[in-house]
């Protein structure tokens, strides 16, 4: 059954990618985020869906967070952090958001599989999710996107600990409880 072969490939690749993340970059990302007035997240396509899920968790943590491109998103300033999620790191809209954010002096964290990408060069901090293996069992950016979701959900636990937040604290800020 191809389904079983695919999930075994995808989960093994995610584990390999996650295990290759530099722990110092996680600590530095946490410092940047916690020192920022606002946190902005951006990604195009499926990376954007992962970014929206992360921005939602940041709000549930009690942080001020936005997804770039929404109608209620304010301007980015030099006091803010911008997190750009892009597998290739060369997606035109991601590069443009990175350039604009850098021009206003915001701290930029890129999450990409490509350490030589345009957003990696622009960023203050790179979190590399790679190398990525590609095949038909995980088409296009599947491994990157799944690894990004697992990394960011795990990073939420790191932020929770630093902010001394519990699951109950997050639940109180969860939209379904309003």
C-alpha positions as CSV (number, residue, x, y, z in Angstrom):
1,X,0.0,0.0,0.0
2,X,1.6,3.3,-1.1
3,X,-0.1,5.2,1.7
4,X,1.9,3.3,4.3
5,X,5.2,3.7,2.3
6,X,4.5,7.5,2.0
7,X,3.8,8.1,5.7
8,X,6.9,6.1,6.7
9,X,9.0,8.2,4.3
10,X,7.5,11.5,5.4
11,X,7.8,10.9,9.1
12,X,11.4,9.6,8.8
13,X,12.3,12.7,6.7
14,X,10.7,15.0,9.3
15,X,12.5,13.4,12.1
16,X,15.9,13.8,10.3
17,X,15.2,17.4,9.4
18,X,14.1,18.3,13.0
19,X,17.1,16.6,14.5
20,X,19.4,18.7,12.3
21,X,18.1,22.1,13.7
22,X,20.8,24.1,15.4
23,X,19.7,24.5,19.1
24,X,21.3,27.9,19.4
25,X,19.1,29.2,16.6
26,X,16.1,28.1,18.7
27,X,17.3,30.1,21.7
28,X,18.1,33.1,19.5
29,X,14.7,33.0,17.9
30,X,13.1,32.9,21.4
31,X,15.1,35.9,22.5
32,X,14.1,37.9,19.4
33,X,10.4,37.0,19.7
34,X,10.2,37.8,23.4
35,X,12.0,41.1,23.0
36,X,9.6,42.3,20.2
37,X,6.6,44.5,20.6
38,X,4.8,42.6,17.8
39,X,5.5,39.4,15.9
40,X,4.6,39.1,12.3
41,X,4.5,35.8,10.4
42,X,4.5,35.3,6.6
43,X,4.5,32.5,4.2
44,X,3.0,31.9,0.7
45,X,0.8,28.9,-0.1
46,X,1.1,25.9,2.2
47,X,3.9,27.6,4.1
48,X,1.4,30.4,4.8
49,X,-1.1,28.0,6.3
50,X,1.6,26.7,8.6
51,X,2.5,30.4,9.4
52,X,-1.2,31.2,10.3
53,X,-1.3,28.2,12.7
54,X,1.8,29.5,14.4
55,X,0.6,33.1,14.6
56,X,-2.6,31.8,16.2
57,X,-0.6,30.0,18.9
58,X,1.4,33.2,19.5
59,X,-1.8,35.0,20.2
60,X,-2.9,32.2,22.5
61,X,0.4,32.7,24.4
62,X,-0.7,36.3,25.0
63,X,1.7,37.8,22.5
64,X,0.8,40.4,19.9
65,X,1.0,38.5,16.6
66,X,-0.3,39.0,13.0
67,X,-0.1,37.2,9.7
68,X,1.1,39.5,7.0
69,X,-1.5,40.0,4.3
70,X,-4.6,40.0,6.4
71,X,-6.7,43.1,6.3
72,X,-6.2,44.0,10.0
73,X,-2.4,43.7,10.0
74,X,-0.6,46.9,11.1
75,X,2.7,48.1,9.8
76,X,6.0,46.5,10.8
77,X,8.3,48.7,12.8
78,X,11.9,48.4,14.1
79,X,10.6,47.1,17.4
80,X,9.1,44.0,15.8
81,X,10.0,40.5,14.7
82,X,9.1,39.1,11.3
83,X,9.1,35.3,10.8
84,X,9.2,34.2,7.1
85,X,8.5,30.6,6.2
86,X,9.6,29.5,2.8
87,X,10.9,26.1,1.6
88,X,13.1,27.5,-1.2
89,X,13.7,30.9,0.5
90,X,13.3,32.5,-2.9
91,X,9.6,32.9,-3.2
92,X,9.1,36.4,-4.6
93,X,6.6,37.5,-2.0
94,X,8.7,36.1,0.8
95,X,11.8,37.9,-0.5
96,X,9.8,41.2,-0.8
97,X,8.4,40.9,2.8
98,X,11.9,40.3,4.0
99,X,13.3,43.3,2.2
100,X,10.6,45.6,3.4
101,X,11.0,44.4,7.0
102,X,14.7,44.8,6.9
103,X,14.3,48.3,5.5
104,X,12.2,49.4,8.5
105,X,14.7,47.7,10.9
106,X,12.6,44.7,12.1
107,X,14.4,41.6,13.2
108,X,13.8,38.9,10.6
109,X,13.8,35.1,11.3
110,X,13.7,32.9,8.2
111,X,12.6,29.3,8.3
112,X,13.7,27.6,5.1
113,X,15.4,24.5,3.8
114,X,17.9,26.6,1.8
115,X,20.7,28.3,3.7
116,X,21.8,30.1,0.5
117,X,18.4,31.6,-0.3
118,X,17.6,35.2,-0.6
119,X,15.6,35.3,2.6
120,X,18.5,33.6,4.4
121,X,20.8,36.4,3.3
122,X,18.4,39.1,4.4
123,X,17.5,37.6,7.7
124,X,19.0,38.3,11.1
125,X,18.5,34.6,12.0
126,X,18.1,31.5,9.9
127,X,16.4,28.3,11.0
128,X,17.3,25.7,8.5
129,X,14.9,22.8,8.0
130,X,16.9,20.6,5.8
131,X,18.3,19.0,3.8
132,X,15.0,17.9,2.3
133,X,14.7,14.8,0.2
134,X,12.2,14.9,-2.6
135,X,10.2,12.1,-4.2
136,X,6.7,11.3,-5.3
137,X,5.9,9.9,-1.8
138,X,6.1,13.5,-0.5
139,X,5.4,15.8,-3.5
140,X,6.7,19.4,-3.7
141,X,7.2,20.9,-0.2
142,X,5.5,18.3,1.9
143,X,8.4,17.4,4.1
144,X,9.4,21.0,4.6
145,X,5.8,22.1,5.5
146,X,5.2,19.2,7.8
147,X,8.6,19.7,9.5
148,X,7.9,23.4,9.8
149,X,4.6,22.7,11.6
150,X,6.1,20.2,14.0
151,X,9.1,22.5,14.7
152,X,6.8,25.5,15.3
153,X,4.4,23.6,17.5
154,X,7.4,22.3,19.5
155,X,8.7,25.8,19.7
156,X,5.4,26.9,21.2
157,X,6.2,24.6,24.2
158,X,9.6,26.4,24.5
159,X,7.9,29.7,24.5
160,X,5.3,28.5,27.0
161,X,8.0,27.5,29.4
162,X,9.8,30.9,29.1
163,X,6.5,32.8,29.6
164,X,5.4,30.5,32.4
165,X,2.2,29.8,30.5
166,X,0.1,26.6,30.9
167,X,-2.2,24.9,28.6
168,X,-5.0,26.4,30.7
169,X,-3.6,29.9,30.1
170,X,-3.7,29.3,26.3
171,X,-7.2,27.8,26.5
172,X,-8.4,31.1,28.1
173,X,-7.3,32.9,24.9
174,X,-8.6,30.3,22.5
175,X,-11.3,31.6,20.2
176,X,-13.8,28.8,21.0
177,X,-13.9,29.9,24.7
178,X,-14.8,33.5,24.0
